[in-house]
Each structure stands twice: as structure tokens, then as C-alpha cells.
Amino acid sequence: MNPVVGLDVAKGESQVQAFLDQANPYGKSFSMKHTKEELDQFLDFLKEVEEVAGQMHMVIL
């Protein structure tokens, strides 16, 4: 497995998609506003991906 989380960063909002490996997306893509609450939820999502994958992920901007 090679988990990766991709972020398409834009002004005020980012689009997020995680992949457990090259051909295996994890869940659906979602938007995240750049607020404390949504960034906290994003951190929880990163922890979830790490637990499911069983290893640390890379984040690509």
C-alpha cells in the first residue's frame, strides 16, 4: 500500500481526495473550508486514513 492524500488548495477552500494505493480511492472527494473546525475534521480524516492503511500517508498539494 502507498496511501496518499491529495489537496487542491484554493482561496478559502480546498478539495480533498485520499487513495490507499494508486487504483484504490478511499471514500469520496470532499471540500474543506479553511476554518478551525473544518481543519480539525481534516486532521481526524488524516488519522482515519492512517489507521485504515496501516501506515503513514503522504499529503500532496
C-alpha positions in Angstrom: 0.0 0.0 0.0 1.1 3.5 -0.7 -1.5 5.9 0.9 -1.7 9.4 -0.3 -4.0 12.4 0.4 -4.2 15.0 -2.3 -5.2 18.6 -1.7 -6.3 21.0 -4.4 -5.8 24.3 -2.4 -7.8 27.3 -3.4 -8.6 30.6 -1.7 -10.8 29.9 1.3 -11.5 26.2 0.4 -9.6 23.0 -0.6 -10.7 19.8 -2.4 -9.5 16.6 -0.7 -9.2 13.0 -2.1 -7.4 10.1 -0.4 -6.1 7.0 -2.1 -5.0 3.8 -0.3 -2.9 2.9 -3.3 -2.7 4.0 -6.9 -6.0 2.5 -8.1 -7.9 2.5 -4.8 -9.6 5.8 -3.8 -10.6 6.0 -0.1 -14.1 7.4 0.1 -15.3 10.3 -2.0 -13.6 13.6 -2.5 -14.9 16.4 -0.4 -14.4 20.2 0.1 -12.9 21.7 3.2 -13.2 25.3 4.2 -10.2 26.9 5.8 -11.8 27.2 9.2 -10.5 25.8 12.5 -13.5 23.4 12.8 -13.0 22.0 9.3 -9.3 21.8 9.6 -9.8 19.8 12.9 -12.1 17.5 10.9 -9.4 17.2 8.2 -6.9 16.1 10.9 -9.3 13.4 12.1 -9.7 12.3 8.5 -5.9 12.0 8.1 -5.8 9.9 11.3 -8.5 7.6 9.9 -6.7 7.1 6.6 -3.5 6.2 8.5 -5.4 3.6 10.6 -7.1 2.1 7.6 -3.9 1.9 5.6 -1.8 0.7 8.5 0.9 3.1 7.7 1.7 6.8 7.4 0.3 8.6 4.4 1.8 11.3 2.2 0.0 14.6 1.7 0.4 16.1 -1.8 -0.6 19.7 -2.6 
